């Protein structure tokens, strides 16, 4: 499976300081949606009021965007490998969030992935998330 998202990826390719991986439109669309959905739910998480139904809706939205990017992204092999690790982290985060909406492995991991993506991929206009 070319899109398996296990943890056995070996060493990931790294770009020189200040450089970021190129993106394509499906990736930008999916990650913009993920960032928006995470940002919308982040205040409830921080105020310990993220309900199981909201966590499930967020998890389903992230899954939908991940499935869209897997089906439609056409990245070069090196950035694709980096993206697959991020996808694996997102899938782990939504599993944790489904089990416990307050999990430290759920929402904080999604925020971390969005911010890592923003720092690693060239996606104009995408702003990092803050925990404020």
N, CA, C and O atoms as a GROMACS GRO file, in nm:
protein
  528
    1UNK      N    1   0.085  -0.119   0.000
    1UNK     CA    2   0.000   0.000   0.000
    1UNK      C    3   0.088   0.124   0.000
    1UNK      O    4   0.162   0.148   0.096
    2UNK      N    5   0.082   0.200  -0.105
    2UNK     CA    6   0.165   0.320  -0.119
    2UNK      C    7   0.128   0.425  -0.016
    2UNK      O    8   0.208   0.516   0.010
    3UNK      N    9   0.011   0.415   0.043
    3UNK     CA   10  -0.030   0.514   0.141
    3UNK      C   11  -0.046   0.456   0.280
    3UNK      O   12  -0.129   0.503   0.358
    4UNK      N   13   0.033   0.354   0.314
    4UNK     CA   14   0.032   0.302   0.449
    4UNK      C   15   0.093   0.407   0.541
    4UNK      O   16   0.189   0.474   0.503
    5UNK      N   17   0.039   0.422   0.660
    5UNK     CA   18   0.084   0.529   0.748
    5UNK      C   19   0.138   0.476   0.879
    5UNK      O   20   0.106   0.529   0.986
    6UNK      N   21   0.218   0.373   0.873
    6UNK     CA   22   0.279   0.320   0.993
    6UNK      C   23   0.394   0.407   1.040
    6UNK      O   24   0.425   0.510   0.979
    7UNK      N   25   0.456   0.365   1.147
    7UNK     CA   26   0.567   0.443   1.203
    7UNK      C   27   0.702   0.398   1.149
    7UNK      O   28   0.803   0.458   1.184
    8UNK      N   29   0.707   0.297   1.066
    8UNK     CA   30   0.833   0.242   1.017
    8UNK      C   31   0.875   0.309   0.887
    8UNK      O   32   0.869   0.249   0.780
    9UNK      N   33   0.918   0.434   0.897
    9UNK     CA   34   0.954   0.511   0.779
    9UNK      C   35   1.105   0.531   0.766
    9UNK      O   36   1.152   0.578   0.662
   10UNK      N   37   1.182   0.496   0.868
   10UNK     CA   38   1.325   0.523   0.864
   10UNK      C   39   1.349   0.672   0.877
   10UNK      O   40   1.262   0.747   0.921
   11UNK      N   41   1.468   0.715   0.838
   11UNK     CA   42   1.503   0.856   0.847
   11UNK      C   43   1.426   0.935   0.742
   11UNK      O   44   1.418   0.896   0.626
   12UNK      N   45   1.370   1.046   0.785
   12UNK     CA   46   1.295   1.131   0.693
   12UNK      C   47   1.387   1.229   0.622
   12UNK      O   48   1.488   1.272   0.679
   13UNK      N   49   1.354   1.263   0.497
   13UNK     CA   50   1.434   1.364   0.428
   13UNK      C   51   1.416   1.499   0.496
   13UNK      O   52   1.309   1.531   0.548
   14UNK      N   53   1.521   1.578   0.495
   14UNK     CA   54   1.519   1.709   0.559
   14UNK      C   55   1.566   1.813   0.459
   14UNK      O   56   1.658   1.789   0.381
   15UNK      N   57   1.502   1.929   0.461
   15UNK     CA   58   1.543   2.041   0.376
   15UNK      C   59   1.639   2.131   0.452
   15UNK      O   60   1.647   2.127   0.575
   16UNK      N   61   1.712   2.212   0.378
   16UNK     CA   62   1.802   2.310   0.440
   16UNK      C   63   1.719   2.412   0.517
   16UNK      O   64   1.602   2.433   0.488
   17UNK      N   65   1.781   2.476   0.616
   17UNK     CA   66   1.714   2.579   0.695
   17UNK      C   67   1.645   2.681   0.605
   17UNK      O   68   1.703   2.728   0.507
   18UNK      N   69   1.521   2.714   0.640
   18UNK     CA   70   1.449   2.817   0.567
   18UNK      C   71   1.376   2.768   0.443
   18UNK      O   72   1.295   2.841   0.386
   19UNK      N   73   1.402   2.645   0.402
   19UNK     CA   74   1.332   2.590   0.286
   19UNK      C   75   1.215   2.505   0.333
   19UNK      O   76   1.217   2.447   0.441
   20UNK      N   77   1.112   2.499   0.247
   20UNK     CA   78   0.996   2.418   0.280
   20UNK      C   79   0.958   2.335   0.157
   20UNK      O   80   0.986   2.373   0.043
   21UNK      N   81   0.892   2.222   0.183
   21UNK     CA   82   0.849   2.134   0.075
   21UNK      C   83   0.738   2.200  -0.006
   21UNK      O   84   0.656   2.273   0.048
   22UNK      N   85   0.738   2.173  -0.136
   22UNK     CA   86   0.630   2.222  -0.221
   22UNK      C   87   0.501   2.148  -0.190
   22UNK      O   88   0.503   2.033  -0.145
   23UNK      N   89   0.390   2.215  -0.214
   23UNK     CA   90   0.258   2.156  -0.192
   23UNK      C   91   0.182   2.156  -0.324
   23UNK      O   92   0.226   2.214  -0.423
   24UNK      N   93   0.067   2.090  -0.324
   24UNK     CA   94  -0.023   2.101  -0.438
   24UNK      C   95  -0.160   2.144  -0.384
   24UNK      O   96  -0.182   2.148  -0.263
   25UNK      N   97  -0.249   2.176  -0.474
   25UNK     CA   98  -0.380   2.229  -0.433
   25UNK      C   99  -0.458   2.134  -0.343
   25UNK      O  100  -0.516   2.179  -0.244
   26UNK      N  101  -0.464   2.003  -0.373
   26UNK     CA  102  -0.538   1.914  -0.281
   26UNK      C  103  -0.480   1.914  -0.139
   26UNK      O  104  -0.555   1.910  -0.041
   27UNK      N  105  -0.350   1.918  -0.127
   27UNK     CA  106  -0.288   1.920   0.005
   27UNK      C  107  -0.323   2.050   0.078
   27UNK      O  108  -0.360   2.048   0.195
   28UNK      N  109  -0.312   2.162   0.008
   28UNK     CA  110  -0.344   2.290   0.071
   28UNK      C  111  -0.491   2.296   0.113
   28UNK      O  112  -0.523   2.346   0.220
   29UNK      N  113  -0.580   2.244   0.028
   29UNK     CA  114  -0.722   2.243   0.061
   29UNK      C  115  -0.748   2.159   0.186
   29UNK      O  116  -0.817   2.203   0.277
   30UNK      N  117  -0.692   2.039   0.190
   30UNK     CA  118  -0.714   1.949   0.303
   30UNK      C  119  -0.655   2.006   0.432
   30UNK      O  120  -0.721   2.005   0.536
   31UNK      N  121  -0.533   2.056   0.426
   31UNK     CA  122  -0.470   2.107   0.547
   31UNK      C  123  -0.534   2.237   0.594
   31UNK      O  124  -0.538   2.263   0.714
   32UNK      N  125  -0.584   2.318   0.503
   32UNK     CA  126  -0.658   2.438   0.544
   32UNK      C  127  -0.784   2.398   0.620
   32UNK      O  128  -0.818   2.458   0.721
   33UNK      N  129  -0.853   2.295   0.570
   33UNK     CA  130  -0.973   2.247   0.638
   33UNK      C  131  -0.941   2.190   0.775
   33UNK      O  132  -1.013   2.217   0.871
   34UNK      N  133  -0.835   2.114   0.784
   34UNK     CA  134  -0.795   2.057   0.913
   34UNK      C  135  -0.761   2.168   1.011
   34UNK      O  136  -0.805   2.165   1.126
   35UNK      N  137  -0.682   2.266   0.966
   35UNK     CA  138  -0.645   2.376   1.055
   35UNK      C  139  -0.770   2.450   1.104
   35UNK      O  140  -0.781   2.482   1.222
   36UNK      N  141  -0.863   2.478   1.012
   36UNK     CA  142  -0.985   2.550   1.048
   36UNK      C  143  -1.067   2.471   1.151
   36UNK      O  144  -1.116   2.529   1.248
   37UNK      N  145  -1.081   2.340   1.130
   37UNK     CA  146  -1.159   2.258   1.222
   37UNK      C  147  -1.092   2.249   1.359
   37UNK      O  148  -1.160   2.254   1.462
   38UNK      N  149  -0.960   2.235   1.361
   38UNK     CA  150  -0.889   2.230   1.488
   38UNK      C  151  -0.902   2.364   1.561
   38UNK      O  152  -0.931   2.367   1.680
   39UNK      N  153  -0.882   2.474   1.489
   39UNK     CA  154  -0.891   2.607   1.550
   39UNK      C  155  -1.029   2.631   1.610
   39UNK      O  156  -1.041   2.692   1.716
   40UNK      N  157  -1.132   2.585   1.541
   40UNK     CA  158  -1.270   2.605   1.587
   40UNK      C  159  -1.295   2.530   1.719
   40UNK      O  160  -1.372   2.578   1.802
   41UNK      N  161  -1.232   2.416   1.738
   41UNK     CA  162  -1.254   2.333   1.856
   41UNK      C  163  -1.152   2.355   1.968
   41UNK      O  164  -1.171   2.306   2.079
   42UNK      N  165  -1.047   2.427   1.939
   42UNK     CA  166  -0.939   2.445   2.037
   42UNK      C  167  -0.985   2.517   2.164
   42UNK      O  168  -0.946   2.475   2.273
   43UNK      N  169  -1.066   2.624   2.156
   43UNK     CA  170  -1.110   2.688   2.281
   43UNK      C  171  -1.186   2.593   2.372
   43UNK      O  172  -1.166   2.594   2.494
   44UNK      N  173  -1.274   2.511   2.315
   44UNK     CA  174  -1.349   2.416   2.399
   44UNK      C  175  -1.256   2.316   2.466
   44UNK      O  176  -1.276   2.280   2.582
   45UNK      N  177  -1.153   2.272   2.394
   45UNK     CA  178  -1.056   2.180   2.454
   45UNK      C  179  -0.987   2.248   2.573
   45UNK      O  180  -0.976   2.189   2.680
   46UNK      N  181  -0.941   2.371   2.553
   46UNK     CA  182  -0.868   2.440   2.659
   46UNK      C  183  -0.957   2.472   2.779
   46UNK      O  184  -0.908   2.484   2.891
   47UNK      N  185  -1.085   2.486   2.756
   47UNK     CA  186  -1.178   2.515   2.865
   47UNK      C  187  -1.241   2.387   2.920
   47UNK      O  188  -1.339   2.392   2.995
   48UNK      N  189  -1.184   2.271   2.884
   48UNK     CA  190  -1.230   2.140   2.930
   48UNK      C  191  -1.378   2.119   2.904
   48UNK      O  192  -1.449   2.059   2.986
   49UNK      N  193  -1.426   2.167   2.790
   49UNK     CA  194  -1.566   2.149   2.755
   49UNK      C  195  -1.584   2.088   2.616
   49UNK      O  196  -1.692   2.098   2.557
   50UNK      N  197  -1.478   2.024   2.562
   50UNK     CA  198  -1.491   1.955   2.434
   50UNK      C  199  -1.570   1.827   2.458
   50UNK      O  200  -1.523   1.734   2.525
   51UNK      N  201  -1.689   1.822   2.404
   51UNK     CA  202  -1.781   1.710   2.425
   51UNK      C  203  -1.747   1.594   2.332
   51UNK      O  204  -1.691   1.615   2.224
   52UNK      N  205  -1.781   1.471   2.372
   52UNK     CA  206  -1.755   1.357   2.285
   52UNK      C  207  -1.812   1.375   2.144
   52UNK      O  208  -1.746   1.336   2.047
   53UNK      N  209  -1.930   1.431   2.130
   53UNK     CA  210  -1.989   1.451   1.997
   53UNK      C  211  -1.906   1.548   1.914
   53UNK      O  212  -1.888   1.529   1.794
   54UNK      N  213  -1.854   1.653   1.979
   54UNK     CA  214  -1.769   1.750   1.909
   54UNK      C  215  -1.635   1.688   1.871
   54UNK      O  216  -1.583   1.712   1.762
   55UNK      N  217  -1.580   1.608   1.962
   55UNK     CA  218  -1.454   1.539   1.933
   55UNK      C  219  -1.473   1.443   1.816
   55UNK      O  220  -1.386   1.432   1.730
   56UNK      N  221  -1.586   1.373   1.813
   56UNK     CA  222  -1.615   1.280   1.703
   56UNK      C  223  -1.632   1.356   1.572
   56UNK      O  224  -1.583   1.312   1.468
   57UNK      N  225  -1.702   1.469   1.576
   57UNK     CA  226  -1.720   1.548   1.454
   57UNK      C  227  -1.585   1.599   1.402
   57UNK      O  228  -1.560   1.598   1.281
   58UNK      N  229  -1.499   1.643   1.493
   58UNK     CA  230  -1.366   1.689   1.453
   58UNK      C  231  -1.286   1.572   1.396
   58UNK      O  232  -1.222   1.586   1.292
   59UNK      N  233  -1.290   1.458   1.463
   59UNK     CA  234  -1.217   1.340   1.415
   59UNK      C  235  -1.265   1.300   1.275
   59UNK      O  236  -1.184   1.269   1.188
   60UNK      N  237  -1.396   1.302   1.254
   60UNK     CA  238  -1.451   1.266   1.123
   60UNK      C  239  -1.408   1.368   1.016
   60UNK      O  240  -1.378   1.330   0.903
   61UNK      N  241  -1.406   1.495   1.052
   61UNK     CA  242  -1.364   1.598   0.957
   61UNK      C  243  -1.217   1.581   0.920
   61UNK      O  244  -1.180   1.593   0.804
   62UNK      N  245  -1.133   1.553   1.020
   62UNK     CA  246  -0.990   1.531   0.994
   62UNK      C  247  -0.974   1.408   0.905
   62UNK      O  248  -0.899   1.411   0.807
   63UNK      N  249  -1.044   1.301   0.938
   63UNK     CA  250  -1.038   1.180   0.854
   63UNK      C  251  -1.078   1.208   0.711
   63UNK      O  252  -1.014   1.162   0.617
   64UNK      N  253  -1.185   1.285   0.695
   64UNK     CA  254  -1.231   1.319   0.560
   64UNK      C  255  -1.126   1.395   0.482
   64UNK      O  256  -1.102   1.368   0.364
   65UNK      N  257  -1.062   1.492   0.547
   65UNK     CA  258  -0.956   1.568   0.481
   65UNK      C  259  -0.834   1.484   0.452
   65UNK      O  260  -0.771   1.499   0.348
   66UNK      N  261  -0.799   1.395   0.544
   66UNK     CA  262  -0.686   1.304   0.522
   66UNK      C  263  -0.715   1.213   0.403
   66UNK      O  264  -0.630   1.195   0.316
   67UNK      N  265  -0.834   1.157   0.398
   67UNK     CA  266  -0.871   1.070   0.286
   67UNK      C  267  -0.867   1.147   0.154
   67UNK      O  268  -0.824   1.094   0.052
   68UNK      N  269  -0.912   1.272   0.157
   68UNK     CA  270  -0.908   1.356   0.036
   68UNK      C  271  -0.764   1.377  -0.009
   68UNK      O  272  -0.733   1.365  -0.127
   69UNK      N  273  -0.675   1.410   0.086
   69UNK     CA  274  -0.536   1.435   0.045
   69UNK      C  275  -0.470   1.307  -0.005
   69UNK      O  276  -0.392   1.311  -0.101
   70UNK      N  277  -0.499   1.194   0.058
   70UNK     CA  278  -0.441   1.067   0.013
   70UNK      C  279  -0.486   1.037  -0.130
   70UNK      O  280  -0.406   0.992  -0.213
   71UNK      N  281  -0.613   1.061  -0.158
   71UNK     CA  282  -0.667   1.030  -0.290
   71UNK      C  283  -0.621   1.127  -0.398
   71UNK      O  284  -0.615   1.091  -0.515
   72UNK      N  285  -0.588   1.251  -0.360
   72UNK     CA  286  -0.568   1.354  -0.461
   72UNK      C  287  -0.430   1.419  -0.467
   72UNK      O  288  -0.394   1.476  -0.570
   73UNK      N  289  -0.352   1.411  -0.360
   73UNK     CA  290  -0.219   1.477  -0.360
   73UNK      C  291  -0.125   1.406  -0.456
   73UNK      O  292  -0.126   1.283  -0.468
   74UNK      N  293  -0.045   1.484  -0.523
   74UNK     CA  294   0.055   1.431  -0.616
   74UNK      C  295   0.191   1.491  -0.580
   74UNK      O  296   0.246   1.569  -0.658
   75UNK      N  297   0.245   1.456  -0.464
   75UNK     CA  298   0.372   1.510  -0.418
   75UNK      C  299   0.488   1.424  -0.467
   75UNK      O  300   0.471   1.306  -0.501
   76UNK      N  301   0.604   1.484  -0.469
   76UNK     CA  302   0.726   1.409  -0.496
   76UNK      C  303   0.749   1.312  -0.379
   76UNK      O  304   0.694   1.332  -0.271
   77UNK      N  305   0.829   1.206  -0.399
   77UNK     CA  306   0.846   1.105  -0.294
   77UNK      C  307   0.896   1.158  -0.160
   77UNK      O  308   0.848   1.114  -0.055
   78UNK      N  309   0.991   1.252  -0.160
   78UNK     CA  310   1.045   1.298  -0.031
   78UNK      C  311   0.940   1.374   0.051
   78UNK      O  312   0.919   1.339   0.167
   79UNK      N  313   0.874   1.477  -0.004
   79UNK     CA  314   0.770   1.542   0.078
   79UNK      C  315   0.654   1.449   0.110
   79UNK      O  316   0.590   1.463   0.214
   80UNK      N  317   0.625   1.355   0.021
   80UNK     CA  318   0.519   1.258   0.047
   80UNK      C  319   0.553   1.175   0.170
   80UNK      O  320   0.465   1.148   0.252
   81UNK      N  321   0.678   1.135   0.185
   81UNK     CA  322   0.721   1.058   0.302
   81UNK      C  323   0.704   1.139   0.430
   81UNK      O  324   0.659   1.087   0.532
   82UNK      N  325   0.739   1.267   0.424
   82UNK     CA  326   0.723   1.355   0.540
   82UNK      C  327   0.574   1.370   0.573
   82UNK      O  328   0.535   1.362   0.690
   83UNK      N  329   0.493   1.391   0.471
   83UNK     CA  330   0.350   1.406   0.491
   83UNK      C  331   0.289   1.280   0.553
   83UNK      O  332   0.201   1.290   0.639
   84UNK      N  333   0.334   1.163   0.510
   84UNK     CA  334   0.278   1.039   0.563
   84UNK      C  335   0.302   1.023   0.712
   84UNK      O  336   0.217   0.970   0.783
   85UNK      N  337   0.416   1.069   0.759
   85UNK     CA  338   0.440   1.066   0.904
   85UNK      C  339   0.342   1.158   0.975
   85UNK      O  340   0.289   1.124   1.080
   86UNK      N  341   0.317   1.276   0.917
   86UNK     CA  342   0.220   1.369   0.976
   86UNK      C  343   0.080   1.309   0.975
   86UNK      O  344   0.005   1.325   1.072
   87UNK      N  345   0.045   1.241   0.867
   87UNK     CA  346  -0.086   1.176   0.860
   87UNK      C  347  -0.098   1.070   0.970
   87UNK      O  348  -0.201   1.059   1.035
   88UNK      N  349   0.007   0.993   0.990
   88UNK     CA  350   0.006   0.893   1.097
   88UNK      C  351  -0.015   0.956   1.233
   88UNK      O  352  -0.090   0.904   1.316
   89UNK      N  353   0.051   1.069   1.255
   89UNK     CA  354   0.033   1.142   1.382
   89UNK      C  355  -0.110   1.192   1.397
   89UNK      O  356  -0.167   1.185   1.506
   90UNK      N  357  -0.169   1.243   1.288
   90UNK     CA  358  -0.307   1.291   1.294
   90UNK      C  359  -0.404   1.176   1.324
   90UNK      O  360  -0.497   1.192   1.403
   91UNK      N  361  -0.381   1.061   1.261
   91UNK     CA  362  -0.470   0.948   1.284
   91UNK      C  363  -0.460   0.900   1.429
   91UNK      O  364  -0.561   0.863   1.490
   92UNK      N  365  -0.339   0.900   1.485
   92UNK     CA  366  -0.323   0.865   1.626
   92UNK      C  367  -0.392   0.966   1.716
   92UNK      O  368  -0.453   0.928   1.817
   93UNK      N  369  -0.384   1.093   1.681
   93UNK     CA  370  -0.447   1.199   1.760
   93UNK      C  371  -0.598   1.185   1.761
   93UNK      O  372  -0.662   1.200   1.865
   94UNK      N  373  -0.656   1.157   1.644
   94UNK     CA  374  -0.803   1.148   1.643
   94UNK      C  375  -0.851   1.021   1.714
   94UNK      O  376  -0.960   1.020   1.771
   95UNK      N  377  -0.771   0.915   1.710
   95UNK     CA  378  -0.807   0.794   1.787
   95UNK      C  379  -0.806   0.827   1.936
   95UNK      O  380  -0.896   0.785   2.009
   96UNK      N  381  -0.705   0.900   1.982
   96UNK     CA  382  -0.697   0.938   2.123
   96UNK      C  383  -0.812   1.030   2.161
   96UNK      O  384  -0.869   1.018   2.270
   97UNK      N  385  -0.846   1.122   2.072
   97UNK     CA  386  -0.954   1.216   2.099
   97UNK      C  387  -1.090   1.145   2.104
   97UNK      O  388  -1.177   1.182   2.183
   98UNK      N  389  -1.107   1.044   2.020
   98UNK     CA  390  -1.232   0.967   2.024
   98UNK      C  391  -1.244   0.891   2.155
   98UNK      O  392  -1.354   0.878   2.210
   99UNK      N  393  -1.134   0.841   2.206
   99UNK     CA  394  -1.135   0.767   2.333
   99UNK      C  395  -1.157   0.861   2.451
   99UNK      O  396  -1.224   0.824   2.547
  100UNK      N  397  -1.101   0.981   2.444
  100UNK     CA  398  -1.111   1.079   2.552
  100UNK      C  399  -1.090   1.218   2.494
  100UNK      O  400  -0.978   1.255   2.461
  101UNK      N  401  -1.198   1.296   2.480
  101UNK     CA  402  -1.184   1.430   2.421
  101UNK      C  403  -1.083   1.519   2.492
  101UNK      O  404  -1.029   1.612   2.432
  102UNK      N  405  -1.057   1.493   2.620
  102UNK     CA  406  -0.962   1.574   2.696
  102UNK      C  407  -0.819   1.519   2.689
  102UNK      O  408  -0.729   1.574   2.752
  103UNK      N  409  -0.798   1.413   2.613
  103UNK     CA  410  -0.667   1.348   2.606
  103UNK      C  411  -0.557   1.445   2.564
  103UNK      O  412  -0.575   1.526   2.473
  104UNK      N  413  -0.444   1.435   2.631
  104UNK     CA  414  -0.326   1.514   2.594
  104UNK      C  415  -0.265   1.465   2.464
  104UNK      O  416  -0.182   1.534   2.404
  105UNK      N  417  -0.306   1.347   2.419
  105UNK     CA  418  -0.256   1.291   2.292
  105UNK      C  419  -0.347   1.324   2.174
  105UNK      O  420  -0.315   1.290   2.060
  106UNK      N  421  -0.459   1.390   2.200
  106UNK     CA  422  -0.555   1.422   2.096
  106UNK      C  423  -0.535   1.560   2.038
  106UNK      O  424  -0.454   1.580   1.947
  107UNK      N  425  -0.608   1.656   2.091
  107UNK     CA  426  -0.603   1.793   2.038
  107UNK      C  427  -0.462   1.851   2.036
  107UNK      O  428  -0.423   1.910   1.935
  108UNK      N  429  -0.381   1.838   2.143
  108UNK     CA  430  -0.245   1.894   2.137
  108UNK      C  431  -0.163   1.835   2.022
  108UNK      O  432  -0.082   1.905   1.961
  109UNK      N  433  -0.182   1.708   1.993
  109UNK     CA  434  -0.109   1.646   1.882
  109UNK      C  435  -0.156   1.701   1.748
  109UNK      O  436  -0.075   1.722   1.658
  110UNK      N  437  -0.287   1.725   1.734
  110UNK     CA  438  -0.337   1.786   1.610
  110UNK      C  439  -0.278   1.926   1.591
  110UNK      O  440  -0.237   1.962   1.480
  111UNK      N  441  -0.274   2.004   1.699
  111UNK     CA  442  -0.213   2.138   1.691
  111UNK      C  443  -0.068   2.126   1.650
  111UNK      O  444  -0.020   2.201   1.565
  112UNK      N  445   0.004   2.032   1.709
  112UNK     CA  446   0.145   2.012   1.678
  112UNK      C  447   0.165   1.976   1.530
  112UNK      O  448   0.256   2.028   1.466
  113UNK      N  449   0.080   1.888   1.477
  113UNK     CA  450   0.092   1.848   1.337
  113UNK      C  451   0.064   1.967   1.245
  113UNK      O  452   0.138   1.990   1.150
  114UNK      N  453  -0.042   2.043   1.274
  114UNK     CA  454  -0.073   2.161   1.190
  114UNK      C  455   0.046   2.257   1.191
  114UNK      O  456   0.083   2.309   1.086
  115UNK      N  457   0.104   2.279   1.307
  115UNK     CA  458   0.216   2.372   1.316
  115UNK      C  459   0.342   2.316   1.249
  115UNK      O  460   0.416   2.390   1.186
  116UNK      N  461   0.365   2.186   1.263
  116UNK     CA  462   0.479   2.124   1.194
  116UNK      C  463   0.460   2.132   1.043
  116UNK      O  464   0.555   2.160   0.969
  117UNK      N  465   0.338   2.107   0.998
  117UNK     CA  466   0.309   2.118   0.854
  117UNK      C  467   0.336   2.261   0.806
  117UNK      O  468   0.402   2.280   0.704
  118UNK      N  469   0.287   2.359   0.879
  118UNK     CA  470   0.304   2.500   0.840
  118UNK      C  471   0.452   2.536   0.832
  118UNK      O  472   0.492   2.614   0.745
  119UNK      N  473   0.533   2.480   0.920
  119UNK     CA  474   0.676   2.511   0.922
  119UNK      C  475   0.754   2.433   0.817
  119UNK      O  476   0.864   2.473   0.779
  120UNK      N  477   0.698   2.322   0.770
  120UNK     CA  478   0.770   2.230   0.683
  120UNK      C  479   0.728   2.238   0.536
  120UNK      O  480   0.808   2.211   0.447
  121UNK      N  481   0.603   2.275   0.512
  121UNK     CA  482   0.550   2.281   0.376
  121UNK      C  483   0.520   2.425   0.336
  121UNK      O  484   0.481   2.506   0.419
  122UNK      N  485   0.538   2.454   0.209
  122UNK     CA  486   0.515   2.589   0.154
  122UNK      C  487   0.367   2.606   0.127
  122UNK      O  488   0.317   2.570   0.020
  123UNK      N  489   0.297   2.662   0.224
  123UNK     CA  490   0.152   2.682   0.215
  123UNK      C  491   0.124   2.827   0.254
  123UNK      O  492   0.101   2.859   0.370
  124UNK      N  493   0.126   2.912   0.152
  124UNK     CA  494   0.110   3.056   0.175
  124UNK      C  495  -0.020   3.085   0.250
  124UNK      O  496  -0.126   3.030   0.217
  125UNK      N  497  -0.011   3.171   0.349
  125UNK     CA  498  -0.128   3.217   0.421
  125UNK      C  499  -0.171   3.130   0.538
  125UNK      O  500  -0.253   3.173   0.619
  126UNK      N  501  -0.119   3.008   0.550
  126UNK     CA  502  -0.158   2.923   0.661
  126UNK      C  503  -0.079   2.966   0.784
  126UNK      O  504   0.044   2.965   0.785
  127UNK      N  505  -0.152   3.003   0.887
  127UNK     CA  506  -0.088   3.051   1.010
  127UNK      C  507  -0.081   2.938   1.113
  127UNK      O  508  -0.170   2.854   1.120
  128UNK      N  509   0.026   2.937   1.194
  128UNK     CA  510   0.033   2.836   1.300
  128UNK      C  511  -0.077   2.858   1.402
  128UNK      O  512  -0.130   2.968   1.416
  129UNK      N  513  -0.112   2.753   1.472
  129UNK     CA  514  -0.209   2.761   1.580
  129UNK      C  515  -0.137   2.792   1.710
  129UNK      O  516  -0.022   2.754   1.729
  130UNK      N  517  -0.205   2.862   1.800
  130UNK     CA  518  -0.149   2.890   1.932
  130UNK      C  519  -0.239   2.825   2.035
  130UNK      O  520  -0.355   2.794   2.009
  131UNK      N  521  -0.184   2.804   2.152
  131UNK     CA  522  -0.260   2.743   2.261
  131UNK      C  523  -0.320   2.848   2.353
  131UNK      O  524  -0.352   2.818   2.468
  132UNK      N  525  -0.336   2.970   2.304
  132UNK     CA  526  -0.392   3.077   2.388
  132UNK      C  527  -0.539   3.054   2.415
  132UNK      O  528  -0.602   3.134   2.483
   0.00000   0.00000   0.00000
